Structure formats: C-alpha cells, structure tokens
Amino acid sequence: MKFGIEFVPNEPIQKLCYYVKLAEDNGFEFCWITDHYNNRNVYMTLTAIAMNTNKINLGPGVTNPYVRNPAITASAIATLDEISGGRAVLGIGPGDKATFDSLGIEWIKPVTTLKETVEVIRKLLAGERVSFEGKVVKLAGAALNVKPIKKNVPIYIGAQGPKMLETAGAIADGVLINASNPKDFEAAIPLIKKGAEAAGRKLEDVDVAAYACMSVDKKSEKAKQAAVPVVAFIAAGSPEVVLDRHGIDKEKVNKIREALKKGNFPEAFGLVDDNMLEAFSIYGTPDEVVDKCKELVKMGVTQIVAGSPIGPDKEKAIKLIGKQVIPA
Ligand SMILES: C[C@H](OP(=O)(O)OC[C@@H](O)[C@@H](O)[C@@H](O)Cn1c2nc(=O)[nH]c(=O)c-2cc2ccc(O)cc21)C(=O)N[C@@H](CCC(=O)N[C@@H](CCC(=O)O)C(=O)O)C(=O)O
C-alpha cells in the first residue's frame, strides 16, 4: 500500500515545502498538488517542493486539459522531472465546471479531450514531433526541446464518472478518485477493470488511489470536527448518485448548498451529520484510520492519499500517519 498526500496551494509555499519534506521523512511516497486558477500556480509550487525534497514523487493532482495547451503541460512535466531528478508524475482530470464558467472556457467533450490530451502528452514526452488532428486536440509538428529524466512519466487520471473511470482504466497508469468510503470503490473499481480489459490491460496495471478527505488526531472528536468543513463542500458538490449510494439526506445537502452559496459557513457546517462524515471522510485516531484504510485496501485500493484537512494540526497529523498508520 502506497501513501500520498495532497495539498491545496492556498498557503505560503515555504509552509507547503515544510509539510511535504515532513511527509517525505514520514514515509509518504507521493505528493499531489491541486490545480485551480485562483490558488498559487501548481507548477511553481511543485518546483519549490522538488527543490526542497529528494525522494517523494510529485505532480499536479490534478490539472486539466483546458487551461493549458497539452504541449505546455508536457513541457512543464518534463521540466519538473528534470528539476526533481526523475520524480514527476502527471495527475490530470476533466477539470471542474465552476472553474471553466469563471474563465469563460467551454467544457466540451471532457472524455474525448482527456483521451486525446494524454495521447499527445505521451508522444511529446517521448521526444516525438507531434502532428495530431483529433476531435478536440490539434497539433502541427509540435516537439519539446526538454526531455524528462524518466522514460515514462506516470500519468494518473482524476475521475469519478463511469466513462471517465473506464477511460482511466484503458489509458492511465493510475486513477485518483475523490472518495473516502469503500462503497465508492465497490462502484468504481469494476469500471476501471472494464476499461483496462477492453484495452488489453489488467486492473493490476492501474494504481487505484483513494484521494480521501483525511483527518487524524490523538482525539477522535477533534479529528472529526476538523473534517466537517471539507465534508460540507464534498457533500454539496456530490451528484445524486453518490448521495443515494450513501443514503445521505438530500434535503440537508440542499440546505448546505444554499448556506455555502450565501457564505453562511456556520449554518452549512452545522448541517453536516455523521452519515456524511462516514461517507466523505476518513477521520479519527490513528487506530481508527488504520481500520478504515484496511477496508479500502480490501476493495482494491492501492494508494491512499491523505487529503485536506489531514488533521486539526497538519504537522502532528503527518507525524501520526507516518508513525502509526503507514507502517500498520
Ligand atoms: C466530466 C465528468 O467526469 P468526472 O470524472 O465525473 O469529473 C469529476 C471530477 O473528476 C473532475 O471535475 C476533476 O477534475 C475534479 N478534480 C480536480 N479538479 C480541478 O479542477 N482541480 C483539481 O485539483 C482537482 C483534483 C482532483 C483530484 C481527484 C479527483 O478525483 C478529482 C479532482 C463527467 O461528467 N463524466 C461523466 C460524463 C461523460 C462525458 O463527459 N460525456 C461526454 C461525451 C463523451 C466525450 O467526451 O466524448 C459529454 O458529456 O459530452 C462520466 O464519466 O460518465
């Protein structure tokens, strides 16, 4: 079982570098940095982290194929691989609607766009001069002057929808699924397997990562309270099919959505119930978290990514996970 850690670059980069170095020293193998236009630039953040670490694999978790031309993403990843001495990984997903609405970008054919983007990025990283006439992606003799250190930079797809999960199974080295509960992997893994086998691959070729909302503390109640705000946003952003899967009170979720829209966070967070916390987070003492991680492993998860908030005290939580969860 591999452990990763996720950071949103919404705090000073020096602080993130400290946390990631601490994570590296505590046995985490992957560092994923989220990519949203309104936060610090994902590639500058990753460069700083690469310069301050020497073992942990690192990459965007996840970028998208719309805000940058595939050749720009390929160049950034090749450069990161050079800076990090061969530790770059590329996490790429279809992006989210809110981002594209704000940026005036048309979110067309996400599955096709992602497939074509991954295909041309692989060719560019392999040093090819690429001409490509896709349904969405077009290149005419594009080529990089920079080569990654690694022959094949692993490409992970951020996916939740069925077609996206199948696509990840077919073309990706790994899949990052924004989920924390075994029920979500019970639904997702057969789709990844179906996509992999349709492409002549096996499920074992795909690193199935649970990109979880995690909150660890010596005191279970403290860990639980720290997870509430993140769970409120996850519940609000979850499609019906996921709410039904977990038997979540949809009335409450609609009220959470309304309260968040109004910026009324205390009301929104007050509506988060235990069922939502169980569905959308892994929280508790190290022992409680170990039990929940073991449930995910039983479902076929092969990497667990400790996502926000990580714990009420990030530094303490990273050390607790390193000492009592990863070795378990
Ligand atoms: C597009 C969407 O795919 P999805 O996998 O559900 O997308 C939800 C999220 O995965 C997506 O928003 C991610 O970018 C969110 N995301 C992040 N999004 C970000 O913008 N930044 C991040 O840092 C980020 C991190 C992240 C980490 C893990 C993770 O799982 C997701 C993450 C969807 O609706 N898919 C459906 C519909 C299929 C579809 O797109 N059909 C096409 C037709 C087919 C075609 O495209 O040709 C169409 O509608 O036209 C499906 O998969 O079945």
The ligand as an ORCA input file, in Angstrom:
! r2SCAN-3c Opt
* xyz 0 1
  C     -16.533     15.093    -16.998
  C     -17.042     14.384    -15.785
  O     -16.037     13.449    -15.337
  P     -15.845     13.190    -13.768
  O     -14.768     12.227    -13.566
  O     -17.169     12.905    -13.154
  O     -15.340     14.638    -13.270
  C     -15.433     14.947    -11.918
  C     -14.022     15.242    -11.392
  O     -13.246     14.073    -11.522
  C     -13.364     16.372    -12.157
  O     -14.114     17.541    -12.006
  C     -11.927     16.579    -11.630
  O     -11.241     17.467    -12.459
  C     -12.024     17.122    -10.194
  N     -10.686     17.194     -9.554
  C      -9.984     18.372     -9.617
  N     -10.430     19.349    -10.433
  C      -9.727     20.520    -10.542
  O     -10.123     21.390    -11.301
  N      -8.579     20.719     -9.831
  C      -8.066     19.765     -9.011
  O      -7.011     19.970     -8.422
  C      -8.783     18.525     -8.876
  C      -8.312     17.467     -8.097
  C      -8.963     16.223     -8.151
  C      -8.417     15.095     -7.520
  C      -9.050     13.876     -7.618
  C     -10.232     13.741     -8.355
  O     -10.845     12.554     -8.463
  C     -10.801     14.851     -8.988
  C     -10.174     16.092     -8.889
  C     -18.321     13.639    -16.168
  O     -19.381     14.204    -16.153
  N     -18.124     12.430    -16.617
  C     -19.257     11.600    -16.975
  C     -19.867     12.078    -18.273
  C     -19.140     11.549    -19.509
  C     -18.882     12.645    -20.530
  O     -18.129     13.522    -20.228
  N     -19.537     12.539    -21.722
  C     -19.224     13.430    -22.826
  C     -19.329     12.639    -24.101
  C     -18.120     11.763    -24.226
  C     -16.981     12.553    -24.764
  O     -16.426     13.362    -24.009
  O     -16.654     12.369    -25.946
  C     -20.140     14.607    -22.868
  O     -20.734     14.929    -21.834
  O     -20.167     15.244    -23.917
  C     -18.747     10.157    -16.995
  O     -17.530      9.957    -16.750
  O     -19.555      9.231    -17.208
*
